[in-house]
Amino acid sequence: MPGVLDGKVAVIAGGGFGMMRRTALLYAQEGARVVVGDIDVSRAEAVAAEIGPALAEAIHVDVRDEEGVRSMVDRAFTRFGRFDTAVNGVGSRGLGSIQDCSVSRWQRVIDSHLTGAFICVKYESARLIKQAEGGSIINISSLNGVQAGEGNAAYCAAKAGIIMLSKVAALELGPHGIRVNSIAPGIIRTENLAPVFSGRPEVEEAFIASTPLGRVGETIDVAQLALFLASDGSSWITGQTHHIDGGATLKKYPSNLEAFAP
């Protein structure tokens, strides 16, 4: 039975890790050929090897570097002959109150999330416009793009910016048949989360208590939403923020963010 992405080619920035790794694997399972970009090329190579060399290629990319992003997008076209969809899910955290957050820490978080997403959208959309067959771009925002979290000023600002960047891009790119949406995950069980929860059940319990559906999200939850937004089944959806948080936006974000502090 054919997959929902048969014949499509995807670029996944940050594809070596967490939600984006799971998305890359699911896209390939559903028939896509995938370029896995990551700042840690060994992680990207591991994901590409898991998918198989006929369907995937790994590439080093730092999304803050324009030429690197251009090369990632161009590689999809030169290796697989076309380019249809992209998922941009990279960035770093930098917790601290506004008083304790240095300008350099603020800038690092803004650059790795918001500026990186802007650069990705710029070059992904340029290639899709040139190909003239439409396409889908998906940016990973966060629950914290709409819900404040103490100690998270830079991260919240960056993720809120990604939501508005996606809306502006949807307006500008709609006439070219290019859809742009953002995904705003709540707390997702990734490799980064394991040390946060390890030995501190009260931290996980606090997040579960703030989630009406009563569980932490899994990477497959996000991957399945990204699959839908890349597929023809979402062909009339653009400029939207898709919350996938178990209903957590209905409640207050937990105040125990010291658990995330470096």
C-alpha positions as CSV (number, residue, x, y, z in Angstrom):
1,M,0.0,0.0,0.0
2,P,1.5,3.4,-1.0
3,G,2.6,5.8,1.7
4,V,1.0,9.3,2.0
5,L,4.4,10.9,1.0
6,D,5.2,8.6,-1.9
7,G,7.3,10.5,-4.5
8,K,7.9,13.5,-2.2
9,V,11.3,14.7,-1.0
10,A,11.7,16.3,2.5
11,V,14.3,18.3,4.2
12,I,14.4,18.1,8.0
13,A,16.5,20.6,9.9
14,G,17.5,19.2,13.3
15,G,16.6,15.7,12.0
16,G,19.2,13.9,14.1
17,F,17.5,14.2,17.4
18,G,14.2,13.9,19.3
19,M,11.0,14.9,17.6
20,M,12.8,15.6,14.3
21,R,14.5,12.3,14.2
22,R,11.1,10.6,14.7
23,T,9.6,12.7,11.9
24,A,12.4,11.8,9.5
25,L,11.8,8.1,10.2
26,L,8.1,8.4,9.8
27,Y,8.4,10.4,6.6
28,A,10.6,7.7,5.1
29,Q,8.2,5.0,6.3
30,E,5.5,6.8,4.4
31,G,7.4,6.9,1.1
32,A,9.4,10.1,1.3
33,R,13.1,10.5,0.5
34,V,14.7,12.6,3.2
35,V,17.7,14.9,3.7
36,V,18.5,14.9,7.4
37,G,20.3,18.1,8.4
38,D,21.8,18.5,11.9
39,I,24.6,20.5,13.5
40,D,25.9,17.2,14.8
41,V,26.4,15.4,11.5
42,S,27.1,12.1,13.3
43,R,23.5,12.1,14.6
44,A,22.2,12.9,11.1
45,E,24.3,10.1,9.7
46,A,22.9,7.6,12.2
47,V,19.3,8.6,11.2
48,A,20.1,8.4,7.5
49,A,21.7,4.9,8.0
50,E,18.6,3.8,9.9
51,I,16.4,4.9,7.0
52,G,18.8,3.5,4.4
53,P,21.1,5.1,1.8
54,A,18.6,4.8,-1.1
55,L,16.0,7.0,0.8
56,A,18.1,9.3,3.0
57,E,21.1,11.5,3.1
58,A,22.8,13.2,6.0
59,I,24.2,16.7,5.9
60,H,25.8,19.0,8.4
61,V,23.9,22.3,8.9
62,D,24.0,25.1,11.3
63,V,20.7,27.0,10.6
64,R,22.3,30.3,11.6
65,D,24.6,30.0,8.5
66,E,22.9,31.0,5.2
67,E,25.2,29.1,3.0
68,G,24.8,26.0,5.0
69,V,21.1,26.2,4.8
70,R,21.2,26.9,1.1
71,S,23.4,23.8,0.6
72,M,21.0,21.6,2.6
73,V,18.1,22.6,0.5
74,D,20.0,22.4,-2.8
75,R,21.3,18.9,-1.8
76,A,17.7,17.6,-1.7
77,F,17.2,18.7,-5.3
78,T,20.6,17.5,-6.6
79,R,20.4,14.1,-4.9
80,F,16.7,13.3,-5.3
81,G,15.6,15.6,-8.2
82,R,13.0,17.6,-6.4
83,F,12.0,19.2,-3.1
84,D,8.5,19.2,-1.6
85,T,8.4,19.7,2.1
86,A,10.5,20.9,5.0
87,V,10.4,20.7,8.8
88,N,12.5,23.2,10.7
89,G,13.0,22.1,14.3
90,V,16.2,23.3,15.8
91,G,17.4,25.6,18.6
92,S,18.8,25.7,22.1
93,R,17.5,26.6,25.6
94,G,18.9,29.3,27.8
95,L,17.0,29.5,31.0
96,G,17.2,32.4,33.5
97,S,15.2,35.2,34.8
98,I,15.2,38.4,32.8
99,Q,17.6,39.9,35.4
100,D,19.9,36.9,35.2
101,C,19.8,36.4,31.4
102,S,22.8,37.9,29.7
103,V,22.5,39.5,26.3
104,S,24.7,36.8,24.8
105,R,22.5,34.1,26.2
106,W,19.4,35.9,24.9
107,Q,21.0,36.3,21.4
108,R,22.1,32.6,21.3
109,V,18.5,31.4,21.9
110,I,17.0,33.9,19.5
111,D,19.5,33.1,16.8
112,S,19.2,29.3,17.0
113,H,15.4,29.3,17.0
114,L,14.0,32.4,15.3
115,T,16.8,33.6,13.1
116,G,17.5,30.0,12.1
117,A,13.8,29.4,11.2
118,F,13.8,32.6,9.1
119,I,16.9,31.5,7.2
120,C,15.4,28.0,6.6
121,V,12.1,29.5,5.3
122,K,13.9,32.0,3.1
123,Y,15.9,29.3,1.2
124,E,13.4,26.5,1.3
125,S,10.7,28.8,-0.2
126,A,13.1,30.1,-2.8
127,R,13.7,26.5,-4.1
128,L,10.0,25.7,-4.0
129,I,9.1,28.9,-5.9
130,K,11.7,28.0,-8.5
131,Q,10.3,24.4,-8.8
132,A,6.8,25.9,-9.2
133,E,4.8,23.0,-7.9
134,G,3.8,24.3,-4.4
135,G,4.9,22.6,-1.2
136,S,4.7,22.6,2.5
137,I,7.0,24.2,5.2
138,I,6.5,23.4,8.8
139,N,8.2,25.3,11.6
140,I,8.4,23.9,15.1
141,S,7.3,26.5,17.7
142,S,6.3,25.5,21.2
143,L,3.6,25.7,23.8
144,N,5.8,28.5,25.2
145,G,5.2,30.5,22.0
146,V,1.7,31.2,23.5
147,Q,2.0,30.4,27.1
148,A,4.6,32.2,29.3
149,G,7.0,30.2,31.5
150,E,9.1,31.8,34.2
151,G,12.7,31.9,33.4
152,N,12.0,31.4,29.7
153,A,12.0,35.0,28.3
154,A,14.3,34.3,25.4
155,Y,12.8,30.9,24.5
156,C,9.2,32.2,24.7
157,A,10.0,35.2,22.6
158,A,11.8,33.1,20.0
159,K,8.9,30.6,19.8
160,A,6.3,33.3,19.6
161,G,8.3,34.9,16.8
162,I,8.3,31.6,14.9
163,I,4.5,31.5,15.0
164,M,4.2,35.0,13.5
165,L,7.0,34.3,11.0
166,S,5.0,31.3,9.8
167,K,1.9,33.4,9.4
168,V,3.7,36.1,7.4
169,A,5.3,33.4,5.2
170,A,1.9,31.8,4.6
171,L,0.6,35.2,3.3
172,E,3.6,35.8,1.1
173,L,3.9,32.2,-0.3
174,G,0.3,31.3,-0.7
175,P,0.1,32.6,-4.3
176,H,2.9,30.2,-5.1
177,G,0.9,27.2,-3.7
178,I,3.3,26.9,-0.7
179,R,1.7,26.2,2.6
180,V,3.4,27.3,5.9
181,N,2.3,26.1,9.3
182,S,3.8,25.9,12.7
183,I,3.6,23.1,15.3
184,A,3.5,24.1,19.0
185,P,4.3,21.0,21.1
186,G,3.8,20.9,24.8
187,I,6.2,18.8,27.0
188,I,7.5,15.9,24.8
189,R,9.5,13.0,26.1
190,T,12.8,13.4,24.2
191,E,16.5,12.6,25.1
192,N,16.8,16.1,26.5
193,L,13.9,15.5,28.9
194,A,15.2,12.3,30.4
195,P,17.7,13.9,32.8
196,V,15.1,16.5,33.8
197,F,12.7,13.8,34.9
198,S,15.3,11.3,36.2
199,G,15.0,10.8,39.9
200,R,12.6,13.7,40.2
201,P,9.0,12.3,39.8
202,E,7.6,15.6,41.1
203,V,8.7,17.4,38.0
204,E,7.0,15.0,35.6
205,E,3.9,15.0,37.9
206,A,3.8,18.8,37.7
207,F,3.6,18.7,33.9
208,I,1.1,15.9,33.9
209,A,-1.1,17.8,36.3
210,S,-1.1,20.8,33.9
211,T,-2.2,18.6,31.0
212,P,-5.9,17.6,30.8
213,L,-5.1,14.4,28.8
214,G,-2.9,13.3,31.7
215,R,0.4,12.3,30.1
216,V,3.6,13.6,28.7
217,G,3.7,13.7,24.9
218,E,5.8,11.3,22.8
219,T,7.9,12.1,19.7
220,I,5.5,10.1,17.5
221,D,2.7,12.5,18.4
222,V,4.5,15.4,16.9
223,A,5.8,13.3,13.9
224,Q,2.3,12.2,13.0
225,L,1.1,15.9,13.0
226,A,4.1,16.8,10.8
227,L,3.2,14.0,8.5
228,F,-0.4,15.3,8.1
229,L,0.9,18.8,7.4
230,A,3.3,17.6,4.7
231,S,0.6,15.4,3.1
232,D,-2.0,16.3,0.5
233,G,-4.6,15.8,3.2
234,S,-3.7,19.2,4.5
235,S,-3.8,21.0,1.1
236,W,-6.1,23.8,2.3
237,I,-4.4,24.5,5.6
238,T,-1.9,27.3,5.9
239,G,-0.8,30.0,8.3
240,Q,-2.0,28.0,11.3
241,T,-0.5,27.2,14.7
242,H,-1.2,23.6,15.5
243,H,-1.0,22.9,19.3
244,I,-0.1,19.4,20.3
245,D,0.1,19.6,24.1
246,G,-2.6,17.4,25.6
247,G,-4.6,20.5,26.3
248,A,-1.9,22.2,28.4
249,T,-2.6,25.6,26.9
250,L,-5.8,25.5,29.0
251,K,-3.8,25.6,32.3
252,K,-0.9,27.4,33.8
253,Y,2.6,26.4,32.8
254,P,4.3,24.7,35.8
255,S,6.6,27.0,37.9
256,N,9.3,24.4,38.6
257,L,11.5,25.4,35.7
258,E,14.6,25.3,37.8
259,A,14.6,21.6,36.8
260,F,15.6,22.7,33.3
261,A,18.4,25.0,34.4
262,P,21.8,24.1,33.0
